Amino acid sequence: MARVPDAAVCDTNALLYYGFGSRRLGKVAAALFDACDAQDTIIYVPAAVILEFGLVLGGRRSPVRVRLRGFFEDLFANPAFQPFDLTPEQVYLADEERPNNDPFDGLICAAARRLGLPLITCDTDIADWGRVRVVW
């Protein structure tokens, strides 16, 4: 298995899989979340992920109902999970270059680029784009 990075940024899909115990996480992604649980690595959670997470789970078709604030308060109680605020610079980066037409993907990739860290994602558009290192 590939070496687990010291820090990474998570995409919404990865956080959903982790948060609900899905076995769909890739091996490196699962190892990163395990290391973060043990406070051996840092995972940054972009503000765009928090918003998209709420939109996904707040939709009428969502099979799960979760209180957004409660979920993230619990997550951030572990200091190895760090929120990453949205900045104008990230908005500019997302506007200038993004992997597809999804504004959330653009902002999440901008956060990873700004931090210079790999992105935990299974999104093939992002992996094929090649502007951020992807781990899964």
C-alpha positions in Angstrom: 0.0 0.0 0.0 1.1 3.6 -0.7 2.5 5.6 2.1 -0.1 7.7 4.0 0.6 11.4 3.7 1.2 13.5 6.8 -1.8 15.7 5.8 -4.5 15.8 3.2 -7.7 17.6 2.1 -10.9 15.6 1.9 -13.6 15.8 -0.7 -17.2 15.5 0.1 -17.6 11.9 -1.2 -14.7 10.8 1.0 -16.2 12.4 4.1 -19.6 10.9 3.4 -18.1 7.5 3.1 -16.0 7.9 6.3 -18.8 9.5 8.3 -21.3 6.7 7.6 -18.8 3.8 7.8 -18.9 2.9 4.1 -16.6 0.2 2.8 -16.3 2.1 -0.4 -13.3 4.1 0.8 -10.1 3.2 -1.0 -7.3 1.6 1.0 -5.2 4.8 1.2 -8.2 6.9 2.0 -9.3 4.5 4.8 -5.8 4.5 6.2 -5.7 8.3 6.1 -9.0 8.5 8.1 -7.7 5.9 10.5 -4.5 7.8 11.0 -6.5 11.0 11.6 -8.7 9.2 14.1 -5.5 8.3 15.9 -4.3 11.9 15.5 -1.3 10.8 13.5 -2.2 12.9 10.4 -4.2 16.0 9.7 -7.2 16.1 7.3 -8.4 19.5 6.3 -12.1 19.9 5.6 -12.8 22.8 3.2 -15.8 25.0 3.9 -17.2 24.0 0.5 -17.2 20.4 1.7 -19.3 21.4 4.8 -21.8 23.2 2.6 -22.0 20.4 0.0 -22.3 17.8 2.7 -25.3 19.6 4.1 -26.9 19.9 0.7 -26.5 16.2 -0.1 -27.9 15.1 3.3 -30.6 17.8 3.4 -32.1 16.7 0.0 -35.5 15.2 -0.1 -34.1 11.9 -1.5 -31.4 11.5 1.1 -31.9 8.3 3.1 -30.1 9.8 6.1 -31.0 12.8 8.1 -28.1 14.3 10.0 -27.8 17.6 11.9 -25.1 19.4 10.0 -23.8 21.4 13.0 -23.8 18.3 15.3 -21.9 16.2 12.7 -19.2 18.7 12.3 -18.9 19.7 15.9 -18.3 16.0 16.6 -15.8 15.7 13.8 -13.8 18.8 14.8 -13.7 17.7 18.4 -10.8 15.6 17.1 -8.1 18.3 16.5 -6.6 16.2 13.6 -9.7 17.2 11.6 -9.2 20.9 10.7 -11.8 23.2 9.0 -10.3 25.2 6.2 -12.1 28.5 5.6 -13.1 29.7 2.2 -11.0 32.6 1.0 -11.3 34.9 -2.0 -8.1 33.4 -3.3 -9.7 30.0 -3.5 -12.7 31.5 -5.3 -10.3 33.1 -7.8 -8.4 29.8 -8.3 -11.7 27.9 -8.8 -12.8 30.5 -11.4 -9.6 30.4 -13.3 -9.2 26.6 -13.5 -11.4 23.7 -12.3 -11.8 20.0 -13.3 -15.4 20.3 -14.4 -18.5 22.5 -14.2 -19.2 21.5 -10.6 -18.5 24.6 -8.5 -17.9 22.6 -5.3 -15.2 20.5 -7.1 -13.6 23.7 -8.2 -13.5 25.2 -4.7 -12.4 21.9 -3.1 -9.6 21.5 -5.6 -8.6 25.2 -5.0 -8.3 24.4 -1.2 -6.0 21.5 -1.9 -4.0 23.5 -4.3 -3.8 26.4 -1.8 -2.6 24.1 0.9 -0.3 22.1 -1.5 -1.7 18.8 -0.2 -3.2 15.7 -1.8 -7.0 15.4 -2.1 -8.8 12.4 -0.8 -11.3 11.7 -3.5 -12.6 9.0 -5.9 -13.8 11.6 -8.4 -12.4 10.6 -11.8 -12.9 14.1 -13.2 -10.5 15.4 -10.6 -8.0 12.6 -10.9 -8.0 13.0 -14.7 -7.6 16.8 -14.4 -4.2 16.3 -12.9 -3.8 19.7 -11.2 -4.1 18.1 -7.7 -2.6 14.9 -6.4 -5.4 12.5 -5.6 -5.2 9.7 -3.1 -7.9 7.0 -2.7 
